[in-house]
Amino acid sequence: MSKFKGVNADLYNRIISLPFVSSLEKFEKIVKDVKKDENISNKQKNYIELKLKTKKMWGKCFLKTSFLGGVSTTSRVEALHAKQKKVMNSNTGLQKIFHCFRAIERSEISKFNEEYLRHGKGAISEDVDSLKELKASYPDYVYRKIYPKFCKGLNYKHKLLGINSW
């Protein structure tokens, strides 16, 4: 593919943008355009076809319908692995492993809370039943990732309604 970059940079950039396209229609249009392009060799088309077989695992337009616990890119996963590698090795005891995971969790929650506050998104009370269920069902890190998205997704204020209130 890198040789292709010099021949048709625009099409090459469209191909490498595929993992980040959030619209299914746009994703399919790019794929269709790429397949029709006469600058792409059969070998390159075969390679693209092979990659498209797993598109539901790397295409943003497919991933946005899946629960990923706030981690949706390989670089984030690799960053977590790097943090683990600094602390753990084959001789690391179980207690130290748990301490490492807790430290990573605290760090990620802290970074996420700072980001959330920076963007000034409105929060809702954590006393909402569906939020209580989420908090009881998921680890704190996942809950902290879900909470602001939950708040953002709601365009109305939560309040308890009295009996027979509509």
C-alpha positions in Angstrom: 0.0 0.0 0.0 2.8 2.4 0.7 3.9 2.4 -3.0 0.3 3.3 -3.8 0.6 6.5 -1.7 3.0 8.1 -4.2 0.8 7.2 -7.2 -2.6 8.4 -5.9 -2.3 10.1 -2.5 -5.9 11.2 -2.4 -7.3 7.7 -2.8 -4.6 6.3 -0.4 -5.7 8.8 2.3 -9.3 7.8 1.8 -8.4 4.1 2.3 -6.4 4.8 5.5 -9.3 7.0 6.8 -11.7 4.0 6.7 -11.2 2.9 10.4 -12.2 6.4 11.5 -15.3 6.9 9.3 -18.4 7.0 11.6 -21.1 7.0 8.9 -21.9 3.6 7.3 -23.0 5.3 4.1 -19.7 7.2 3.8 -17.7 4.0 4.6 -19.5 2.0 1.9 -19.1 4.9 -0.6 -15.3 5.0 0.0 -15.1 1.2 -0.4 -17.1 1.3 -3.6 -14.9 4.1 -5.0 -11.7 2.2 -4.0 -12.9 -1.0 -5.7 -13.7 0.9 -8.9 -10.5 2.8 -9.1 -8.2 1.6 -11.9 -5.0 2.6 -10.1 -5.4 -0.3 -7.7 -3.8 -3.6 -8.6 -5.6 -6.9 -8.1 -3.1 -7.7 -5.3 -4.1 -4.5 -3.6 -7.8 -5.2 -4.1 -7.4 -8.6 -2.7 -5.6 -7.1 0.4 -8.4 -4.6 0.9 -11.0 -7.4 0.5 -9.2 -9.4 3.1 -9.2 -6.5 5.5 -12.9 -5.7 4.8 -13.8 -9.2 6.1 -13.1 -8.0 9.6 -14.4 -4.5 9.2 -16.8 -4.9 12.1 -13.8 -5.2 14.4 -12.0 -2.0 13.3 -14.5 0.3 11.5 -15.8 3.1 13.7 -19.2 3.0 11.9 -19.6 -0.6 13.1 -18.0 -0.2 16.5 -20.2 2.5 17.7 -23.1 0.0 18.1 -20.9 -2.1 20.4 -20.1 -1.7 24.1 -16.4 -1.3 24.4 -16.0 0.0 27.9 -14.5 3.3 26.7 -11.6 1.6 24.9 -12.1 1.7 21.1 -8.6 2.1 19.6 -5.6 -0.2 19.6 -3.4 2.7 20.7 -5.4 3.0 24.0 -5.1 -0.7 24.6 -1.3 -0.6 23.9 -1.0 2.4 26.3 -2.6 0.3 29.0 -0.3 -2.6 28.1 2.8 -0.3 28.4 1.6 0.8 31.9 1.2 -2.9 32.9 4.6 -3.8 31.5 6.4 -1.2 33.6 5.1 -2.8 36.8 4.6 -6.5 36.0 6.7 -9.3 34.7 6.6 -13.1 34.9 7.6 -13.0 38.6 5.0 -10.5 39.7 2.8 -11.6 42.6 -1.0 -11.5 42.4 -1.3 -8.8 44.9 1.0 -6.5 42.9 -1.0 -7.2 39.8 -4.2 -6.1 41.5 -2.5 -3.0 42.8 -1.3 -2.2 39.2 -4.8 -2.6 37.8 -6.2 -0.4 40.6 -3.6 2.3 39.9 -4.3 2.2 36.2 -8.1 2.4 36.9 -7.6 5.4 39.2 -5.4 7.2 36.6 -7.8 6.6 33.8 -10.8 7.8 35.9 -8.9 10.9 36.9 -8.0 11.7 33.3 -11.5 11.1 32.1 -13.0 13.3 34.9 -10.7 16.1 34.0 -11.6 15.8 30.3 -15.3 15.7 31.2 -15.1 18.8 33.4 -13.0 20.7 30.7 -15.8 20.2 28.1 -18.4 21.5 30.5 -21.0 18.9 29.8 -24.1 19.0 32.0 -24.4 16.3 34.6 -27.4 14.7 36.0 -28.1 13.3 39.4 -26.6 9.8 40.0 -29.9 9.0 41.8 -31.5 7.9 38.5 -32.6 4.3 38.6 -30.9 3.4 35.3 -27.6 4.9 36.5 -27.9 3.0 39.8 -28.2 -0.2 37.7 -25.2 0.7 35.7 -23.1 1.4 38.8 -24.1 -1.9 40.3 -23.4 -3.9 37.1 -20.1 -2.4 35.9 -16.7 -1.6 37.5 -16.1 2.1 38.5 -14.0 2.8 35.5 -16.6 1.7 33.0 -19.3 3.5 35.0 -17.3 6.7 34.9 -16.9 6.3 31.1 -20.7 5.7 30.7 -22.0 8.4 33.0 -21.2 11.5 30.9 -22.3 9.8 27.7 -25.5 8.9 29.4 -25.9 12.5 30.5 -25.1 13.9 27.1 -27.6 11.5 25.5 -30.5 12.8 27.5 -32.1 16.1 26.4 -34.4 16.4 29.4 -34.1 16.7 33.1 -34.7 13.6 35.3 -37.1 14.0 38.1 -39.2 11.7 40.1 -42.9 11.8 39.2 -45.6 11.3 41.8 -48.2 8.6 41.6 -50.6 9.0 38.6 -48.3 11.6 37.1 -47.9 11.4 33.3 
